[in-house]
Amino acid sequence: MTATSTLPHRLREALSAAGFTYDAVADLLGSTAHAALARNQTAPGLARTADGSPLATLTRLFLLQTAVTRAEAEAALPDLVDRLAVEGFLETSVGEVRARLDCRPYAAPDAAGDHDLWVASDLTPGLDGLPNRVSADHVLGISSASTSLAQLTLRDDVVTALDLGTGCGVQALHLATHAARVVATDVNPRALRLARFNAALNDLTGIEVRDGSYFEPVRDERFDLIATNPPFVISPGTGERLVYRDSGLPGDRVVEDIVRSAPRHLTPGGWCQVLANWVITDGTPWDERLAGWLGPTEEGIVSDAFVVQREVLDPAAYVELWLADEGAAGTADYLRRYDTWLSWFADQGIEGSASAGSTCGAGPTVPQGRRRCAWRSGPTRSSSRSPPRSEPGVTPSTTSHVSTTTRSSPLACGPGPTCARSPSASRARPTRRPSCSGSSGASAGVTPPTP
């Protein structure tokens, strides 16, 4: 898959000509098929896409992951089928074509309104009850986590922005709508290739994709805005590592390291926005624990922060969620993995795991001892759109994640695909900076600023 070739441009032209956009796919599927696809069921969608039109063909090929005839594929992707097969996007057999990668419409709001995009990633596993194990280098597509971060991210115009741990590049695509220059980093070679391809597919020339771990590729650089949805799953850091979710570090160490390191990579007045999980420990209020991450850096940089704790899962529910995510349910190793993970939680004094968002700013210097933080605990909703999809291995019955609306076809989602359409919300473009108040001892429950 080569981003520098003419393939991204030609594919974009074909997708546009077919009308393969968020709104068009939403109208084609209708609400019933949309809801079924959010449950990983394709039958209603297949019934709605049988007319052989280019739009129906692309929807069946990529979103519903079913074979189409060679003639239908050629009509939807003129003179591209063989090239896409060579590049690993499609596989062809006698008279049939199937997708090997996903490519779905996505709509992102910008200053001019909704901006139609397309995002390539690995296929959503587990449709219609099929096996859902994924490879260690699986590249996750549009998910509720990525769309939640996209909606939480400040959209002021900036000069430089960083997408830390870019995956398929969703945050970089958003950042490119209001940043003159975007750097996107990752350690997964497949993710780097897909991120470059997606930048070219959407004709966004201001995105530079770099190979490297966390802040390593930008060691001496500073940015006006950093957005990151890191591999935040809280685990012992042992066993097979799925790069899109597992950092290889125990507990929530990766999130702490990012929060502590970010101020060194922010321009004065810059912000770092993080969507992640963190540990709830016995006897320690969650806000006090996180406040300890926000102390002055060695260089004396003091950070402001606005932190929202969205929900807390008990250890058993958390382990079940992420074992299902990797497709471990029903395997011979399931009970051993479950017990090992749960025992590690107990040994570490972990009584729960929180999912939430944090905005940290290297704003105007605050005298040491007067660190400013605002805390909020409770559910949040966000919006942005893309066709519905589950995270690998997660079905609606195994997830406890808060409902998220996204815009990549009135469909969109991630862990626990409960999706809804919210056109007015999806068009909102938050521009205000967080208002930080209180002190390092502030308690949960502070009313958040209006986004």
C-alpha positions as CSV (number, residue, x, y, z in Angstrom):
1,M,0.0,0.0,0.0
2,T,1.8,3.1,-1.2
3,A,0.6,6.5,-0.2
4,T,2.9,8.2,-2.7
5,S,1.4,6.5,-5.7
6,T,-1.7,7.6,-7.7
7,L,-3.8,4.9,-6.0
8,P,-5.2,7.0,-3.1
9,H,-6.2,9.8,-5.6
10,R,-7.9,7.3,-7.9
11,L,-9.7,5.5,-5.1
12,R,-10.9,8.8,-3.7
13,E,-12.4,9.6,-7.1
14,A,-14.1,6.2,-7.3
15,L,-15.6,6.5,-3.8
16,S,-16.8,10.1,-4.5
17,A,-18.3,9.0,-7.9
18,A,-20.2,6.2,-6.2
19,G,-21.6,8.6,-3.6
20,F,-20.0,6.5,-0.8
21,T,-20.5,9.1,2.0
22,Y,-21.8,9.0,5.5
23,D,-25.2,10.3,4.7
24,A,-25.7,8.2,1.6
25,V,-24.8,4.9,3.4
26,A,-27.0,5.9,6.3
27,D,-30.0,6.4,4.0
28,L,-29.2,3.2,2.1
29,L,-29.1,1.0,5.2
30,G,-31.9,2.6,7.2
31,S,-32.3,2.5,10.9
32,T,-33.0,-1.2,11.3
33,A,-30.0,-2.4,9.3
34,H,-27.8,0.3,11.1
35,A,-28.9,-1.0,14.5
36,A,-28.2,-4.6,13.4
37,L,-24.8,-3.8,12.1
38,A,-24.0,-2.2,15.4
39,R,-24.7,-5.6,16.9
40,N,-22.4,-7.2,14.4
41,Q,-25.3,-8.6,12.3
42,T,-25.3,-8.1,8.6
43,A,-28.5,-9.8,7.3
44,P,-30.7,-6.7,7.4
45,G,-28.0,-4.7,5.7
46,L,-27.5,-7.3,3.0
47,A,-31.3,-7.2,2.2
48,R,-31.0,-3.4,1.8
49,T,-28.0,-3.5,-0.5
50,A,-29.0,-6.0,-3.2
51,D,-29.6,-3.6,-6.2
52,G,-26.1,-3.8,-7.6
53,S,-25.5,-0.1,-7.6
54,P,-21.9,1.2,-6.9
55,L,-23.0,2.5,-3.5
56,A,-24.6,-0.8,-2.5
57,T,-21.6,-2.7,-3.8
58,L,-19.1,-0.7,-1.8
59,T,-21.3,-1.0,1.3
60,R,-21.5,-4.8,0.9
61,L,-17.8,-5.1,0.1
62,F,-16.4,-3.1,3.0
63,L,-19.0,-2.6,5.7
64,L,-20.8,-5.9,5.4
65,Q,-17.7,-7.9,4.4
66,T,-19.5,-10.0,1.8
67,A,-18.3,-11.1,-1.6
68,V,-19.5,-9.1,-4.7
69,T,-19.3,-10.2,-8.3
70,R,-16.3,-9.1,-10.3
71,A,-18.6,-7.1,-12.6
72,E,-20.1,-5.2,-9.6
73,A,-16.7,-4.5,-8.2
74,E,-15.4,-3.2,-11.6
75,A,-18.5,-0.9,-11.9
76,A,-17.9,0.5,-8.4
77,L,-14.1,0.7,-8.7
78,P,-13.3,1.2,-12.4
79,D,-9.9,0.0,-13.4
80,L,-8.9,-0.4,-9.7
81,V,-9.8,-4.0,-8.7
82,D,-6.6,-5.6,-9.7
83,R,-4.5,-2.8,-8.3
84,L,-6.3,-2.9,-5.0
85,A,-5.8,-6.7,-4.9
86,V,-2.0,-6.2,-5.5
87,E,-1.9,-3.6,-2.6
88,G,-3.7,-5.9,-0.2
89,F,-7.1,-4.1,-0.1
90,L,-9.0,-6.8,-2.0
91,E,-8.8,-10.5,-2.9
92,T,-10.1,-11.8,-6.1
93,S,-11.2,-15.3,-7.1
94,V,-13.1,-16.6,-10.1
95,G,-15.9,-14.1,-10.6
96,E,-15.9,-12.8,-7.0
97,V,-14.2,-10.0,-5.0
98,R,-13.8,-9.7,-1.2
99,A,-12.3,-7.0,1.0
100,R,-9.2,-7.7,3.0
101,L,-9.1,-4.2,4.5
102,D,-12.0,-1.9,5.6
103,C,-12.6,1.4,3.9
104,R,-15.6,3.4,5.3
105,P,-17.0,6.9,5.0
106,Y,-16.5,9.3,7.9
107,A,-17.7,12.9,8.3
108,A,-15.8,15.3,10.4
109,P,-17.1,18.8,11.3
110,D,-14.8,21.7,10.4
111,A,-15.2,25.5,10.1
112,A,-16.9,25.1,6.8
113,G,-19.4,22.4,8.0
114,D,-19.2,18.7,7.6
115,H,-16.1,17.4,5.8
116,D,-16.5,14.0,4.1
117,L,-13.5,11.6,4.6
118,W,-12.7,8.0,4.2
119,V,-10.8,5.8,6.6
120,A,-9.0,2.5,5.8
121,S,-8.2,0.0,8.5
122,D,-8.3,-3.7,9.3
123,L,-11.7,-5.4,8.9
124,T,-14.0,-5.5,11.9
125,P,-13.8,-9.0,13.3
126,G,-16.7,-11.1,14.6
127,L,-19.4,-10.2,12.1
128,D,-22.4,-12.7,12.3
129,G,-20.7,-14.7,15.1
130,L,-17.6,-15.6,13.1
131,P,-14.2,-16.0,14.9
132,N,-12.9,-12.7,16.2
133,R,-9.3,-13.3,17.1
134,V,-7.1,-10.5,15.7
135,S,-3.4,-10.4,15.1
136,A,-0.9,-8.6,17.3
137,D,-0.5,-5.8,14.7
138,H,-4.2,-5.3,14.1
139,V,-5.0,-1.7,13.1
140,L,-8.2,-0.6,14.7
141,G,-10.5,1.6,12.6
142,I,-13.1,4.2,13.7
143,S,-14.2,3.4,17.2
144,S,-16.2,5.0,20.0
145,A,-12.9,5.8,21.7
146,S,-11.5,7.6,18.7
147,T,-14.7,9.5,18.0
148,S,-15.0,10.5,21.7
149,L,-11.5,11.9,21.7
150,A,-12.2,13.7,18.4
151,Q,-15.2,15.4,19.9
152,L,-13.4,16.3,23.2
153,T,-10.5,17.8,21.3
154,L,-10.2,21.6,21.1
155,R,-10.6,22.9,17.6
156,D,-8.9,26.3,17.8
157,D,-6.7,27.0,14.7
158,V,-3.1,26.1,15.6
159,V,0.2,26.0,13.8
160,T,1.4,22.6,15.0
161,A,-0.4,19.5,16.3
162,L,0.7,16.0,17.3
163,D,-1.3,12.7,17.1
164,L,0.5,10.5,19.6
165,G,-0.1,6.8,18.7
166,T,-2.0,7.5,15.6
167,G,-3.2,4.0,14.6
168,C,-5.0,4.4,11.3
169,G,-4.8,8.2,11.6
170,V,-8.3,9.3,12.7
171,Q,-7.1,12.0,15.0
172,A,-4.6,13.2,12.5
173,L,-7.3,13.6,9.9
174,H,-9.3,15.8,12.4
175,L,-6.3,17.8,13.4
176,A,-5.4,18.5,9.8
177,T,-8.7,20.5,9.5
178,H,-7.4,23.2,11.8
179,A,-3.6,22.8,12.2
180,A,-1.1,24.0,9.6
181,R,1.2,21.0,10.3
182,V,0.4,17.7,11.9
183,V,2.8,15.0,13.1
184,A,1.5,11.5,13.7
185,T,3.5,8.8,15.4
186,D,3.2,5.0,16.0
187,V,5.3,1.9,16.4
188,N,3.1,-0.5,14.4
189,P,4.5,-0.6,10.8
190,R,1.0,-1.5,9.5
191,A,-0.6,1.4,11.3
192,L,2.0,3.8,9.8
193,R,1.3,2.6,6.3
194,L,-2.5,2.9,6.8
195,A,-2.1,6.4,8.4
196,R,0.0,7.6,5.4
197,F,-2.5,6.1,3.0
198,N,-5.5,7.7,4.7
199,A,-3.8,11.1,4.7
200,A,-3.2,10.7,0.9
201,L,-6.7,9.3,0.4
202,N,-8.2,12.4,1.9
203,D,-5.7,14.7,0.1
204,L,-4.4,16.1,3.4
205,T,-0.8,17.1,2.6
206,G,0.0,18.6,6.0
207,I,0.3,15.3,7.9
208,E,3.7,13.8,8.5
209,V,3.7,10.2,9.8
210,R,6.8,9.1,11.9
211,D,7.9,5.7,13.3
212,G,8.7,5.6,17.0
213,S,7.4,5.1,20.5
214,Y,5.4,7.9,22.2
215,F,7.4,11.1,22.3
216,E,10.6,9.6,20.9
217,P,10.1,10.7,17.3
218,V,9.4,14.3,18.5
219,R,12.0,14.4,21.3
220,D,13.0,18.1,20.8
221,E,9.8,19.5,19.4
222,R,6.8,21.4,20.8
223,F,3.2,21.5,19.7
224,D,0.3,23.8,20.2
225,L,-2.0,20.8,20.6
226,I,-1.5,17.1,21.3
227,A,-4.3,14.5,21.0
228,T,-3.7,10.9,22.1
229,N,-5.8,7.8,22.6
230,P,-2.9,5.6,23.8
231,P,-2.8,1.8,24.3
232,F,-4.3,2.2,27.7
233,V,-5.6,-1.3,28.8
234,I,-4.7,-1.9,32.4
235,S,-3.1,-5.3,32.7
236,P,-0.1,-7.0,34.2
237,G,1.9,-6.2,31.0
238,T,2.4,-9.9,30.3
239,G,1.3,-12.3,27.6
240,E,0.6,-11.5,23.9
241,R,0.5,-7.8,23.2
242,L,-2.1,-6.3,20.9
243,V,-0.3,-3.1,19.9
244,Y,-3.5,-1.1,19.4
245,R,-4.5,-1.5,23.1
246,D,-1.6,-2.9,25.1
247,S,1.4,-0.7,26.0
248,G,3.5,-3.5,27.5
249,L,3.7,-1.4,30.7
250,P,1.9,-2.6,33.8
251,G,-1.2,-0.9,35.1
252,D,-1.8,2.7,33.9
253,R,1.9,3.6,33.7
254,V,1.6,4.5,30.0
255,V,-1.0,7.2,30.8
256,E,0.9,8.6,33.7
257,D,4.1,8.8,31.6
258,I,2.2,10.7,28.8
259,V,0.6,13.1,31.3
260,R,4.0,13.8,33.0
261,S,5.9,14.1,29.7
262,A,3.4,16.2,27.7
263,P,4.2,19.6,29.2
264,R,7.8,19.4,27.8
265,H,6.3,19.0,24.3
266,L,3.8,21.9,24.5
267,T,4.2,25.5,23.4
268,P,3.3,28.1,26.0
269,G,-0.5,28.0,26.2
270,G,-0.6,24.6,24.4
271,W,-2.9,21.7,25.4
272,C,-2.6,17.9,25.5
273,Q,-5.9,15.9,25.4
274,V,-5.9,12.3,26.5
275,L,-8.6,9.6,26.4
276,A,-7.6,6.6,28.5
277,N,-8.2,4.3,31.4
278,W,-6.6,4.7,34.9
279,V,-6.5,2.7,38.1
280,I,-8.8,3.2,41.1
281,T,-6.8,2.1,44.1
282,D,-8.0,1.2,47.6
283,G,-8.3,4.1,49.9
284,T,-7.1,6.8,47.4
285,P,-9.6,9.3,45.8
286,W,-9.1,9.1,42.1
287,D,-8.6,12.9,41.8
288,E,-5.9,12.9,44.4
289,R,-4.0,10.2,42.6
290,L,-4.2,11.9,39.2
291,A,-3.2,15.2,40.7
292,G,0.1,13.6,41.7
293,W,0.9,13.2,38.0
294,L,0.5,16.9,37.4
295,G,3.4,18.2,39.5
296,P,6.0,20.5,38.1
297,T,8.4,18.9,35.6
298,E,12.2,18.9,36.2
299,E,12.2,22.1,34.0
300,G,9.7,23.8,36.4
301,I,6.8,23.6,34.0
302,V,3.5,23.6,35.9
303,S,0.3,22.2,34.2
304,D,-3.3,23.2,34.3
305,A,-5.7,20.3,33.9
306,F,-9.4,19.5,33.4
307,V,-10.2,15.8,34.0
308,V,-13.5,14.0,33.4
309,Q,-13.9,10.5,34.9
310,R,-16.7,9.0,32.8
311,E,-17.3,5.6,34.4
312,V,-15.7,3.0,36.6
313,L,-15.7,-0.8,36.1
314,D,-15.0,-3.3,38.8
315,P,-12.1,-5.6,38.2
316,A,-14.1,-8.6,37.0
317,A,-16.1,-6.6,34.5
318,Y,-12.9,-5.0,33.2
319,V,-11.1,-8.2,32.7
320,E,-14.2,-9.8,31.0
321,L,-14.4,-6.8,28.7
322,W,-10.9,-7.0,27.4
323,L,-10.7,-10.8,27.2
324,A,-13.7,-10.6,25.0
325,D,-12.0,-7.8,23.0
326,E,-9.2,-10.1,22.1
327,G,-11.5,-13.0,21.3
328,A,-10.4,-15.1,24.2
329,A,-13.9,-16.1,25.3
330,G,-14.4,-19.8,24.8
331,T,-10.7,-20.7,24.4
332,A,-8.9,-23.3,26.5
333,D,-6.8,-20.5,28.1
334,Y,-9.7,-18.3,29.1
335,L,-10.1,-19.2,32.8
336,R,-6.3,-19.2,33.4
337,R,-6.0,-15.7,31.8
338,Y,-9.0,-14.5,33.7
339,D,-7.7,-15.7,37.1
340,T,-4.2,-14.4,36.4
341,W,-5.4,-10.9,35.5
342,L,-7.9,-10.7,38.4
343,S,-5.3,-11.9,40.9
344,W,-2.9,-9.2,39.7
345,F,-5.6,-6.6,40.3
346,A,-6.0,-7.9,43.8
347,D,-2.2,-7.9,44.5
348,Q,-2.0,-4.3,43.3
349,G,-4.9,-3.1,45.5
350,I,-6.9,-2.1,42.4
351,E,-10.6,-1.9,43.1
352,G,-11.7,-0.4,39.8
353,S,-10.7,1.0,36.4
354,A,-11.9,4.3,35.2
355,S,-12.4,5.4,31.6
356,A,-12.3,9.1,31.0
357,G,-10.6,12.1,29.3
358,S,-8.0,14.6,30.5
359,T,-7.0,18.0,29.1
360,C,-3.6,19.1,30.4
361,G,-2.2,22.5,29.5
362,A,1.3,24.1,29.7
363,G,-0.6,27.4,30.0
364,P,0.7,30.6,31.7
365,T,3.1,29.6,34.3
366,V,1.5,28.9,37.7
367,P,3.6,29.4,40.8
368,Q,4.6,26.1,42.3
369,G,2.2,24.9,45.0
370,R,-0.8,26.5,43.1
371,R,-1.4,23.8,40.6
372,R,-4.8,24.3,39.0
373,C,-7.1,21.4,38.3
374,A,-10.8,20.9,37.7
375,W,-12.3,17.4,38.2
376,R,-15.6,15.9,37.1
377,S,-17.0,12.5,37.6
378,G,-20.0,11.2,35.6
379,P,-21.1,10.1,32.1
380,T,-20.4,12.1,29.0
381,R,-21.7,12.0,25.4
382,S,-19.9,12.9,22.3
383,S,-20.7,12.9,18.6
384,S,-19.0,12.4,15.2
385,R,-20.1,10.0,12.5
386,S,-19.0,6.7,10.8
387,P,-20.7,3.4,10.0
388,P,-21.2,1.2,13.1
389,R,-18.5,-1.2,14.0
390,S,-17.5,-3.1,17.2
391,E,-14.0,-3.1,18.6
392,P,-12.4,-6.5,18.1
393,G,-14.2,-9.2,20.0
394,V,-16.5,-6.9,21.9
395,T,-20.2,-7.5,21.5
396,P,-23.1,-5.5,23.0
397,S,-23.6,-8.0,25.8
398,T,-20.0,-7.7,27.0
399,T,-19.5,-4.0,27.1
400,S,-20.2,-1.3,29.7
401,H,-19.0,1.6,27.7
402,V,-21.0,4.8,27.5
403,S,-23.0,5.3,24.3
404,T,-21.1,7.4,21.8
405,T,-22.5,9.0,18.6
406,T,-20.1,9.4,15.7
407,R,-20.2,10.6,12.2
408,S,-18.9,8.3,9.5
409,S,-22.3,7.2,8.4
410,P,-25.2,7.6,10.9
411,L,-23.5,4.6,12.0
412,A,-20.4,4.5,13.9
413,C,-19.0,3.1,17.1
414,G,-16.5,1.1,19.0
415,P,-16.5,-0.8,22.3
416,G,-20.1,-1.7,22.8
417,P,-21.6,-0.3,19.6
418,T,-24.7,1.5,20.9
419,C,-24.9,4.3,18.3
420,A,-27.3,7.1,17.6
421,R,-27.4,9.9,15.1
422,S,-27.1,13.5,16.3
423,P,-26.7,15.7,13.3
424,S,-26.8,19.0,15.3
425,A,-24.2,17.8,17.7
426,S,-22.0,16.4,15.0
427,R,-21.8,19.9,13.4
428,A,-20.7,21.5,16.6
429,R,-17.1,22.7,16.5
430,P,-15.8,23.3,20.1
431,T,-13.3,26.1,20.2
432,R,-13.2,27.2,23.8
433,R,-10.3,26.2,26.0
434,P,-11.0,24.4,29.3
435,S,-11.5,26.7,32.3
436,C,-9.2,25.4,35.0
437,S,-9.9,26.3,38.6
438,G,-9.5,25.1,42.2
439,S,-6.4,23.5,43.6
440,S,-4.6,20.2,43.7
441,G,-6.9,19.2,46.5
442,A,-10.1,19.9,44.4
443,S,-12.8,17.3,44.8
444,A,-14.8,15.5,42.1
445,G,-18.0,17.1,40.9
446,V,-16.7,20.4,39.5
447,T,-19.0,21.6,36.7
448,P,-17.1,21.3,33.4
449,P,-16.8,24.3,31.1
450,T,-19.1,24.5,28.1
451,P,-17.4,22.7,25.2
